[in-house]
Every structure is written in structure tokens, then in C-alpha cells.
Amino acid sequence: MQARCSFRTRLTKIKGIDLYKQGLWNLALRYFSACLSEYPDDKASALMLSRCNDFIENPPENWDGAVAFMAK
């Protein structure tokens, strides 16, 4: 069972999500990495970190903060 994350970690994740939505993936990944350093099993932070890396390598055109899933 995963321990509940600290208040500080929650704030860190919220800041990462805010930066992600703004398209500032290089900054956002630092926040998600910080969350993972404290809670390595945090699947949400791992997913967001992976998305940041993907978007840094292949930035989407006309970013609006949404991700469209094309397959099930």
C-alpha cells in the first residue's frame, strides 16, 4: 500500500501540472521528478514525467493543454 504523499509533495505536483498545462514541459518535469524522488511508486507523476519528455522531443502544434487519445 502506497503511503499518502506529504502536503509539500502535493503542492509540487500541482505546480508541475500548472507548468505542464502552460506547455513549459522542461520546467514541469523537474517538479514531477521531485515527486518521484520522494514517492517512487507515484504512477501519476511517472506518467506526467513521461509526457513531458515526449513533448520536449516532439512538441505538439497549437498546444491547448489537452491530450487526444487516438486508440483504446
N, CA, C and O atoms as a GROMACS GRO file, in nm:
protein
  288
    1MET      N    1   0.084  -0.118   0.000
    1MET     CA    2   0.000   0.000   0.000
    1MET      C    3   0.089   0.125   0.000
    1MET      O    4   0.182   0.136   0.079
    2GLN      N    5   0.057   0.217  -0.089
    2GLN     CA    6   0.135   0.340  -0.100
    2GLN      C    7   0.098   0.437   0.011
    2GLN      O    8  -0.019   0.457   0.042
    3ALA      N    9   0.201   0.497   0.072
    3ALA     CA   10   0.178   0.596   0.176
    3ALA      C   11   0.121   0.723   0.112
    3ALA      O   12   0.147   0.752  -0.004
    4ARG      N   13   0.044   0.796   0.188
    4ARG     CA   14  -0.010   0.923   0.140
    4ARG      C   15   0.106   1.022   0.126
    4ARG      O   16   0.196   1.025   0.208
    5CYS      N   17   0.100   1.100   0.020
    5CYS     CA   18   0.208   1.195  -0.001
    5CYS      C   19   0.192   1.317   0.090
    5CYS      O   20   0.082   1.349   0.137
    6SER      N   21   0.303   1.381   0.114
    6SER     CA   22   0.304   1.497   0.203
    6SER      C   23   0.237   1.616   0.135
    6SER      O   24   0.219   1.619   0.013
    7PHE      N   25   0.202   1.712   0.215
    7PHE     CA   26   0.141   1.835   0.164
    7PHE      C   27   0.236   1.903   0.067
    7PHE      O   28   0.194   1.954  -0.037
    8ARG      N   29   0.363   1.905   0.101
    8ARG     CA   30   0.464   1.967   0.015
    8ARG      C   31   0.470   1.898  -0.121
    8ARG      O   32   0.483   1.964  -0.224
    9THR      N   33   0.462   1.765  -0.120
    9THR     CA   34   0.465   1.690  -0.245
    9THR      C   35   0.340   1.718  -0.328
    9THR      O   36   0.348   1.728  -0.451
   10ARG      N   37   0.227   1.732  -0.264
   10ARG     CA   38   0.104   1.767  -0.336
   10ARG      C   39   0.118   1.903  -0.404
   10ARG      O   40   0.078   1.920  -0.519
   11LEU      N   41   0.174   1.999  -0.332
   11LEU     CA   42   0.194   2.132  -0.390
   11LEU      C   43   0.292   2.125  -0.508
   11LEU      O   44   0.276   2.195  -0.608
   12THR      N   45   0.393   2.041  -0.493
   12THR     CA   46   0.491   2.023  -0.601
   12THR      C   47   0.423   1.966  -0.724
   12THR      O   48   0.448   2.012  -0.836
   13LYS      N   49   0.336   1.867  -0.705
   13LYS     CA   50   0.266   1.806  -0.818
   13LYS      C   51   0.170   1.907  -0.883
   13LYS      O   52   0.160   1.912  -1.006
   14ILE      N   53   0.102   1.986  -0.804
   14ILE     CA   54   0.011   2.088  -0.857
   14ILE      C   55   0.088   2.189  -0.941
   14ILE      O   56   0.041   2.228  -1.048
   15LYS      N   57   0.204   2.231  -0.894
   15LYS     CA   58   0.288   2.325  -0.970
   15LYS      C   59   0.332   2.261  -1.101
   15LYS      O   60   0.333   2.326  -1.206
   16GLY      N   61   0.370   2.133  -1.096
   16GLY     CA   62   0.409   2.062  -1.217
   16GLY      C   63   0.296   2.056  -1.318
   16GLY      O   64   0.318   2.076  -1.437
   17ILE      N   65   0.176   2.029  -1.271
   17ILE     CA   66   0.060   2.023  -1.360
   17ILE      C   67   0.032   2.159  -1.421
   17ILE      O   68   0.000   2.169  -1.540
   18ASP      N   69   0.045   2.265  -1.342
   18ASP     CA   70   0.024   2.400  -1.393
   18ASP      C   71   0.123   2.432  -1.504
   18ASP      O   72   0.086   2.485  -1.609
   19LEU      N   73   0.250   2.400  -1.482
   19LEU     CA   74   0.353   2.424  -1.584
   19LEU      C   75   0.329   2.339  -1.707
   19LEU      O   76   0.349   2.384  -1.820
   20TYR      N   77   0.287   2.215  -1.687
   20TYR     CA   78   0.256   2.124  -1.798
   20TYR      C   79   0.146   2.184  -1.886
   20TYR      O   80   0.158   2.187  -2.008
   21LYS      N   81   0.040   2.231  -1.824
   21LYS     CA   82  -0.071   2.288  -1.899
   21LYS      C   83  -0.028   2.411  -1.979
   21LYS      O   84  -0.083   2.439  -2.086
   22GLN      N   85   0.070   2.484  -1.927
   22GLN     CA   86   0.121   2.602  -1.997
   22GLN      C   87   0.218   2.566  -2.110
   22GLN      O   88   0.260   2.653  -2.187
   23GLY      N   89   0.252   2.438  -2.119
   23GLY     CA   90   0.347   2.394  -2.222
   23GLY      C   91   0.492   2.415  -2.181
   23GLY      O   92   0.581   2.413  -2.266
   24LEU      N   93   0.516   2.434  -2.054
   24LEU     CA   94   0.652   2.451  -2.002
   24LEU      C   95   0.704   2.317  -1.951
   24LEU      O   96   0.730   2.300  -1.832
   25TRP      N   97   0.718   2.222  -2.044
   25TRP     CA   98   0.747   2.084  -2.006
   25TRP      C   99   0.883   2.067  -1.943
   25TRP      O  100   0.900   1.983  -1.854
   26ASN      N  101   0.983   2.145  -1.986
   26ASN     CA  102   1.117   2.133  -1.928
   26ASN      C  103   1.117   2.174  -1.781
   26ASN      O  104   1.196   2.121  -1.702
   27LEU      N  105   1.030   2.266  -1.743
   27LEU     CA  106   1.018   2.304  -1.602
   27LEU      C  107   0.930   2.206  -1.526
   27LEU      O  108   0.959   2.170  -1.413
   28ALA      N  109   0.821   2.165  -1.589
   28ALA     CA  110   0.727   2.073  -1.524
   28ALA      C  111   0.793   1.942  -1.488
   28ALA      O  112   0.766   1.886  -1.382
   29LEU      N  113   0.881   1.891  -1.575
   29LEU     CA  114   0.941   1.761  -1.546
   29LEU      C  115   1.027   1.764  -1.420
   29LEU      O  116   1.043   1.662  -1.354
   30ARG      N  117   1.080   1.880  -1.386
   30ARG     CA  118   1.156   1.892  -1.260
   30ARG      C  119   1.066   1.868  -1.139
   30ARG      O  120   1.107   1.806  -1.041
   31TYR      N  121   0.944   1.919  -1.146
   31TYR     CA  122   0.851   1.902  -1.036
   31TYR      C  123   0.804   1.757  -1.024
   31TYR      O  124   0.792   1.704  -0.914
   32PHE      N  125   0.776   1.694  -1.139
   32PHE     CA  126   0.735   1.554  -1.134
   32PHE      C  127   0.849   1.464  -1.089
   32PHE      O  128   0.828   1.365  -1.020
   33SER      N  129   0.971   1.499  -1.128
   33SER     CA  130   1.088   1.424  -1.082
   33SER      C  131   1.104   1.436  -0.931
   33SER      O  132   1.140   1.339  -0.864
   34ALA      N  133   1.078   1.554  -0.878
   34ALA     CA  134   1.087   1.574  -0.732
   34ALA      C  135   0.983   1.488  -0.660
   34ALA      O  136   1.012   1.431  -0.555
   35CYS      N  137   0.863   1.480  -0.716
   35CYS     CA  138   0.760   1.395  -0.656
   35CYS      C  139   0.804   1.250  -0.656
   35CYS      O  140   0.786   1.179  -0.557
   36LEU      N  141   0.862   1.206  -0.767
   36LEU     CA  142   0.905   1.066  -0.778
   36LEU      C  143   1.023   1.035  -0.688
   36LEU      O  144   1.039   0.922  -0.643
   37SER      N  145   1.107   1.134  -0.660
   37SER     CA  146   1.220   1.109  -0.570
   37SER      C  147   1.171   1.082  -0.428
   37SER      O  148   1.235   1.009  -0.352
   38GLU      N  149   1.058   1.142  -0.392
   38GLU     CA  150   1.001   1.119  -0.259
   38GLU      C  151   0.910   0.997  -0.258
   38GLU      O  152   0.905   0.923  -0.159
   39TYR      N  153   0.837   0.976  -0.366
   39TYR     CA  154   0.742   0.863  -0.377
   39TYR      C  155   0.764   0.793  -0.511
   39TYR      O  156   0.692   0.821  -0.607
   40PRO      N  157   0.860   0.702  -0.519
   40PRO     CA  158   0.896   0.637  -0.645
   40PRO      C  159   0.783   0.559  -0.712
   40PRO      O  160   0.788   0.535  -0.832
   41ASP      N  161   0.682   0.518  -0.636
   41ASP     CA  162   0.570   0.442  -0.692
   41ASP      C  163   0.454   0.530  -0.738
   41ASP      O  164   0.346   0.478  -0.767
   42ASP      N  165   0.474   0.660  -0.744
   42ASP     CA  166   0.368   0.753  -0.784
   42ASP      C  167   0.345   0.743  -0.934
   42ASP      O  168   0.418   0.803  -1.013
   43LYS      N  169   0.244   0.667  -0.973
   43LYS     CA  170   0.216   0.642  -1.115
   43LYS      C  171   0.176   0.768  -1.190
   43LYS      O  172   0.211   0.785  -1.306
   44ALA      N  173   0.103   0.856  -1.124
   44ALA     CA  174   0.059   0.980  -1.191
   44ALA      C  175   0.179   1.068  -1.226
   44ALA      O  176   0.188   1.121  -1.337
   45SER      N  177   0.270   1.084  -1.132
   45SER     CA  178   0.390   1.166  -1.159
   45SER      C  179   0.477   1.101  -1.265
   45SER      O  180   0.536   1.170  -1.348
   46ALA      N  181   0.487   0.968  -1.264
   46ALA     CA  182   0.565   0.898  -1.366
   46ALA      C  183   0.504   0.919  -1.504
   46ALA      O  184   0.576   0.940  -1.602
   47LEU      N  185   0.372   0.914  -1.513
   47LEU     CA  186   0.304   0.936  -1.641
   47LEU      C  187   0.327   1.079  -1.690
   47LEU      O  188   0.358   1.100  -1.807
   48MET      N  189   0.312   1.176  -1.601
   48MET     CA  190   0.330   1.315  -1.640
   48MET      C  191   0.476   1.343  -1.680
   48MET      O  192   0.501   1.419  -1.773
   49LEU      N  193   0.570   1.282  -1.611
   49LEU     CA  194   0.711   1.297  -1.646
   49LEU      C  195   0.737   1.240  -1.785
   49LEU      O  196   0.808   1.301  -1.865
   50SER      N  197   0.679   1.126  -1.815
   50SER     CA  198   0.693   1.065  -1.946
   50SER      C  199   0.634   1.154  -2.055
   50SER      O  200   0.693   1.172  -2.161
   51ARG      N  201   0.516   1.210  -2.028
   51ARG     CA  202   0.454   1.300  -2.125
   51ARG      C  203   0.539   1.425  -2.149
   51ARG      O  204   0.553   1.470  -2.262
   52CYS      N  205   0.595   1.479  -2.041
   52CYS     CA  206   0.682   1.597  -2.055
   52CYS      C  207   0.800   1.564  -2.147
   52CYS      O  208   0.831   1.641  -2.238
   53ASN      N  209   0.864   1.450  -2.124
   53ASN     CA  210   0.977   1.411  -2.208
   53ASN      C  211   0.935   1.394  -2.353
   53ASN      O  212   1.006   1.436  -2.444
   54ASP      N  213   0.818   1.333  -2.375
   54ASP     CA  214   0.768   1.316  -2.512
   54ASP      C  215   0.743   1.451  -2.578
   54ASP      O  216   0.778   1.470  -2.695
   55PHE      N  217   0.682   1.544  -2.505
   55PHE     CA  218   0.651   1.675  -2.564
   55PHE      C  219   0.775   1.761  -2.583
   55PHE      O  220   0.778   1.845  -2.673
   56ILE      N  221   0.875   1.743  -2.502
   56ILE     CA  222   1.002   1.816  -2.522
   56ILE      C  223   1.065   1.770  -2.653
   56ILE      O  224   1.116   1.851  -2.730
   57GLU      N  225   1.061   1.638  -2.678
   57GLU     CA  226   1.119   1.584  -2.800
   57GLU      C  227   1.033   1.614  -2.923
   57GLU      O  228   1.086   1.642  -3.030
   58ASN      N  229   0.902   1.607  -2.907
   58ASN     CA  230   0.808   1.628  -3.019
   58ASN      C  231   0.697   1.723  -2.976
   58ASN      O  232   0.586   1.678  -2.946
   59PRO      N  233   0.726   1.853  -2.973
   59PRO     CA  234   0.623   1.948  -2.926
   59PRO      C  235   0.500   1.949  -3.018
   59PRO      O  236   0.513   1.954  -3.140
   60PRO      N  237   0.383   1.944  -2.958
   60PRO     CA  238   0.261   1.949  -3.039
   60PRO      C  239   0.238   2.090  -3.094
   60PRO      O  240   0.276   2.190  -3.033
   61GLU      N  241   0.174   2.094  -3.210
   61GLU     CA  242   0.136   2.224  -3.266
   61GLU      C  243   0.012   2.274  -3.193
   61GLU      O  244  -0.073   2.194  -3.154
   62ASN      N  245   0.001   2.402  -3.174
   62ASN     CA  246  -0.118   2.464  -3.115
   62ASN      C  247  -0.157   2.400  -2.982
   62ASN      O  248  -0.272   2.358  -2.964
   63TRP      N  249  -0.064   2.391  -2.890
   63TRP     CA  250  -0.087   2.329  -2.760
   63TRP      C  251  -0.196   2.404  -2.684
   63TRP      O  252  -0.190   2.526  -2.670
   64ASP      N  253  -0.297   2.331  -2.634
   64ASP     CA  254  -0.404   2.391  -2.554
   64ASP      C  255  -0.416   2.323  -2.418
   64ASP      O  256  -0.511   2.351  -2.344
   65GLY      N  257  -0.322   2.235  -2.385
   65GLY     CA  258  -0.325   2.169  -2.255
   65GLY      C  259  -0.400   2.037  -2.253
   65GLY      O  260  -0.402   1.969  -2.151
   66ALA      N  261  -0.460   2.000  -2.365
   66ALA     CA  262  -0.536   1.876  -2.372
   66ALA      C  263  -0.460   1.771  -2.453
   66ALA      O  264  -0.383   1.804  -2.544
   67VAL      N  265  -0.483   1.645  -2.417
   67VAL     CA  266  -0.424   1.535  -2.490
   67VAL      C  267  -0.535   1.453  -2.552
   67VAL      O  268  -0.627   1.411  -2.482
   68ALA      N  269  -0.528   1.429  -2.681
   68ALA     CA  270  -0.628   1.349  -2.751
   68ALA      C  271  -0.577   1.206  -2.764
   68ALA      O  272  -0.467   1.184  -2.815
   69PHE      N  273  -0.656   1.110  -2.718
   69PHE     CA  274  -0.620   0.970  -2.731
   69PHE      C  275  -0.680   0.918  -2.860
   69PHE      O  276  -0.800   0.934  -2.884
   70MET      N  277  -0.597   0.855  -2.943
   70MET     CA  278  -0.640   0.810  -3.074
   70MET      C  279  -0.672   0.661  -3.079
   70MET      O  280  -0.724   0.613  -3.180
   71ALA      N  281  -0.642   0.587  -2.974
   71ALA     CA  282  -0.669   0.442  -2.972
   71ALA      C  283  -0.707   0.400  -2.832
   71ALA      O  284  -0.677   0.466  -2.734
   72LYS      N  285  -0.775   0.286  -2.827
   72LYS     CA  286  -0.813   0.232  -2.695
   72LYS      C  287  -0.698   0.160  -2.634
   72LYS      O  288  -0.710   0.108  -2.523
   0.00000   0.00000   0.00000
